[in-house]
Amino acid sequence: MLNQLRTDFYRLSHTWGIYITFACTILYAAMIVINNVVGGIMVTGDSMAKLNSNDIWTLKNGLNAATLSSSLLVYLFIGIFVITIGYEFSQKTYKNTLVSGITRSQFIISKYLVMLINIFLLTLIYFITSIVSGLICNRSVGTSWSNLLSQTINNSIVIAFFISIVFGIAILVLLLTSSNVAGSIFIVVFPVIISVLNNIANWTWLKYIDFFSAAMKISLKLVTNGQLWNYVIVSFVVLLATIITSTIVIKNKEL
């Protein structure tokens, strides 16, 4: 599996798509902070309260704004899914990998880990860019540097993890349909559908699979410890079930 990881990272590092994603991530973060704007799939009133109404933002304000806008990162990172596993299935080259000695379960796990690591690194760059952009604008810190850097690391971990769950489910969709397009479309429509349903339906359980709202609330500390564990447990169960199901599907898939 280590060889597969090295191969995937090598391929990503020699693909223009990852550098375009890198550039877009930096540009997006800089635009948020420099222009004092907040984007995202769904921004709620309680989360917006984390931004004060001051005309001049601090570095902490910029970091909070970047957090509120982080749900759009899933669209920026979709190229990671396509390059890591989608392209192999569209070109049928995944068969060569599976007959090279790696088990099918290792294949699924390695693909997920590659995406998770890349998503985390890009998310970290996203938040660091928000801080650097604030410094360029000569803004005050708004908190201690230790708290700001701690929040940067924590937010990167939380948001990357929840984005990776959606990408993990997309792997299952890809395996079931043998379509790179289907997996990519799932990544695009899933956040919107869940966010809309979460706001118009009375299904209280739906909030636990509204991964982007969950990531935002956890990052901004808008949930209690009890609620936090509910989100974490449900997320890990969904991820584990997805990986196991994907492994079963690919084991029964003819090469």
N, C-alpha and C positions, 0 to 999 in steps of 0.2 A: 504493500500500500504506500510505503514511503516513496518508492520509485514513481508511482502514479502521481503522488502529490508534487514531486519535483518536476515531473513532465508537465503537469497542468500549470504550475507556476511559471515554468520556462515559456510555455506557449502564450500565457497571458502577458508576460513581460515583453514578448516580441509581436504583440498585436496592437495595431493602431487604436482599436476600440477602447482599450484600457486607459490609454493616454488621453483620448478624447473625454472619457468619463472623468478622469482625474481633473482635466481642465474645466469641465462643466461644473464639477463639484466646488472647485475653488471660486469660480465666477458666481455661482448661485449664492454661496455664503457671503461673498463680498458685497453683492447687490443688496442682500437683506440688511446688512449692518450699515453700509454707507448711506442707503436711501431710507433707513428707518421704516422698513415695511415688514409685514408678516404674511406668509403664504401658508399653503398646506391644504390637504384634502378636507379637513374639518377642524376648525378652531372653535373651541367652546368658550363661554363667558368666564368660567372659573379658571381656565388656563390663561386667558388673556389678562386676568387680574395679576398675574405674575409680572406683567410689564406695567410700570408706573406711567403716569401721564406726562412726565417731564418731556419737554421738547428736546433736551439734550440727553442722549442715552449714555449710560456707562458701559463698561465692558461686560458687566453682568447682564444688563438689559439686552445687549447684543447676543449674548450666549442664550438667554431665554428666548429671544426672538428666533434664533436659529433652531432651537429645540421645537418651538411651536411650528416652524416651517419644515421640520424634518420628514414629515410624511411624504413629501414629494421626492425624497431621495430614492424611494423604491423605483421610480421611473427613470431616474438618472443611472441607477445601478443595473437596470435590466440587461445591459450589455454583458455584465458579468455572467448572468445565467446563460445567455446565448453562446458566449465564448467557451465557458467551462463545460457545458454538457449539451446545449441545444445544437450546436454546430455538428457535434459528433453523431447525433441521431439523424439530423437532416442529411448528412453525407454517408450515413451507415458505417462510419469508421469505428464506432464503439465496439463493433464485433472483433476488430483486431486487438483491442485492449483486453477484452474478456477472454480471448484465447491465449493471451500472453502469460497467464499464470495467476493473475489476480482473481480473487473470488468475487462473486457478484455483490455480496454484502459489503466487501471492502471497496468495491467500485462506487457504490452509493454513498458510503460514509466519506470516502475521500473527496467526492464531488461536493458534498455538503460542506466539509471542512474548508475546502478551497474557497468556496463562496463566502463562508462565514468570516474567514480571515481577511479576505479582500474587502468585504463590506465593512468590517471593523476598522481597517486601516483608512479606508476612504471616509468613513464617518468621523474618525479622529481628525483627519485632515480638514474636514468640513468645519468642525468646531474650532480647531486651531486657527483656521482662516478667519473665522468670525472675530476671534480675539485680536489677531494681527491687524485686521481691517479697522477695528476700534482704536488700536494704538496709532495707526496711520492718521486717523481722524482726531488724534489728541484727546481721547476720552479718558476719564478717570476710571479706576478699577470698579468702584461701587461695592466692593467687599474686600476681603483679604485675598492675596494671591494664592495662598494655600487652598482656600475654599473654591476659588475660581478654577484652579487646575484640577482639584478633586472632582468638581462638578463636570468638568470637561471629560475626564476619564470615565466617570460613572455613566454619563449620558451616552458616550460612545458605545460602551458595553451594552447598555440596555437597548438602545435603538438598533444597534447592529444585530442583536439577538432576535428581536421581534421581526425585523426585516428578513432575517435568515429563515424564520419559520415559514413565511409566505413563499420564499424561494424553494424551501424544502417541499412544500405542498405542490409547487409548480413542477418539481421533478416527478412527483407521482402522476400528475396530469400528463406530463410528457411521456412517461412510460405507458400509461393506459391508452393514449391516443397515437403514440409514435409520431407526434407532430410537434415540432419546435414552435410553430405558430400558436398552437393551442396552449402550450405552457406559457408563452410570452403574453398571450391575451389574458390568461388567468391572472398573471401578476398585475396587469393593467386594471382589470375590472374588479378584482376581489376587494381592494381597499374601499372603492367607491360604493359597491353594493353593501358591504358590511356597515359602513358609516351611515348610509342612507337608512338601512333597516334599523340600525341602532337608534336613530332619531325619530322614526315614525312608528315603530312597533313597540309593543309593551313586553318584549321578551327580555327579562332582566339578565338571563344567562348570556345573551348575545354580547354583552360588554366584555366578556372574557376572551372572545375570539376577535374582538375589534382591536387587533394587535397594535395599530398605530395610535389609537387613543390611549391604549394601555401604556405604551412606551412613553407617550407624552406625559401622562399623569404620574407615572413612576419617576420619570426624570425630574419633573417639577415638584415632586413630593406632595402630590395632591391626594394620595391614598394612605390609609392607615396601615399599620403593620399587618393586621389581620387580612385586609383586602389585598395587600401586596403578596402575601403567600398564596392567596387564591389565584391571583393572576399568574404567579410563577408556576404553581402546580399544574394549572390547566395548560399553560404554554408548553411545559415539558412533556405532558401527556400527549398533546397534539403532535409535537415534534417526534416523540418516540414512536407513536402509532404510525405517523407518516413514513418514517424511515423503515420500520418493520414491514409495512404494507408495500413500500417501494421495492424492498428486497424480495418479498414473495412474488411480486409481479415480474421482476426481471429474471428471477430464477425459473419462472414458467414461460419466459419469452424465448421463442426460437431464434437462433442466430442465423 
